[in-house]
Amino acid sequence: MKYWLFILLFILTHISASSQSNFTKGIIISNNGDSIFGMIDYRNWKYNPASIHFVSETNEKKILDASAIKGFIIPSAGEIYSSFPVELDMLPGDPDDAINNRFSDSPVLKKRIFLLQLLKHPAASLYLFADSRKEHLYYVKGKEEPVELIHHYIYDETTKQIQEVSTYKKQLVNFFATCSDVANAAQTVKFAKKNITDLLLKYIQCILPGTTVDIKRKDPVLLRFGVVAGAIFNKYRFEGTNTILVDDNYSNTLSPLLGLSIDIGLSRNQHKWHILNEVIYKMHKTSSRFTRPYGSGYTRTNDVTLSFSYIQLNSIIRYVFQTRGSLSPYVNAGMGNGVIVAEKKN
């Protein structure tokens, strides 16, 4: 078995700065409650946006933050963002970050931000605010203000241990008090938006059976299958002291390359990031005929022919640049492992 390690870098040029925008039909909700239709520069955000670029139907361009509007809607993505003044728990949501954040009490930041609606119902709603540090989940009871579900890690200087603070469980138990089964489940629920969304759904069905709930649809994952076809050019040079093998004139080879691929476009950031796996078949073939002195007054002619076939698996990460045209430039980086499946001549 033979393994091949490679780094692929493939960069296409002619990319303009303006090509990175992605204006999509959207609606903003003004502070007086009016719905204004237009185009929003939608980036399929991984982190909640601090502001948005909006172009009205009269071609008026604006940059709007959470203080300027009540919210906005991207119908094609099924996403609704609402503006709220909230308190942000700034302690880390990852235990590995806790050592560098040694606070005895939770520092809180108060600000007005856009929250992504995960679940909406008159009795209870759930919102998400994601930043580079962690995901913040907020529940709303009736028409009250959003309350963050507190979950973070702290470093205890006394015990030199990282401690998990799961206040959110107690918050949910109190919130679900009228439904004992849901309240019991809240005592052990893992801090994840899907798990807490499911609990809120059970609670709503408990207090109002058969009611309709507005739930954010799952982020789509782009999945494509394809055929890999082309040619591979090889140039060979053998080095060493073995005179019956080493020669400078081994033939170059242009051989076919065939295979299958699966392309998974990650759900956020407009499918800019992709994970690809390719299985390809390729050949390596070369030969040389050369004459060398042998003994006193003699020569020896050597004929060397090599031919191998490989199956190779390529695992690739791809970043795709967003453009308005039909071409999509990208950069690849990855690793390949190949195994010999046939040795025709040696």
Secondary structure, 3 states (H helix, E strand, C coil): CCCCCCCCCCCCCCCCHHHHCCEEEEEEEECCCCEEEEEEECCCCCCCCCEEEEEECCCCEEEEECCCEEEEEEHHHCEEEEEEEEEEECCCCCHHHHCCCCCCCCCEEEEEEEEEEEEECCCEEEEEEECCCCEEEEEEECCCCCEECCCEEEEECCCCEEEEECHHHHHHHHHCCCCHHHHHHHCCCCCCHHHHHHHHHHHHHHHCCCCCCEECCCCCCEEEEEEEEEEEEECCCCCCCCCCCCCCCCCCEEEEEEEEEEEEECCCHHHCEEEEEEEEEEEEEEEEEEEEEECCCEEEEEEEEEEEEEEEEEEEEEEECCCCCCCCCEEEEEEEEEEEEEEEEC
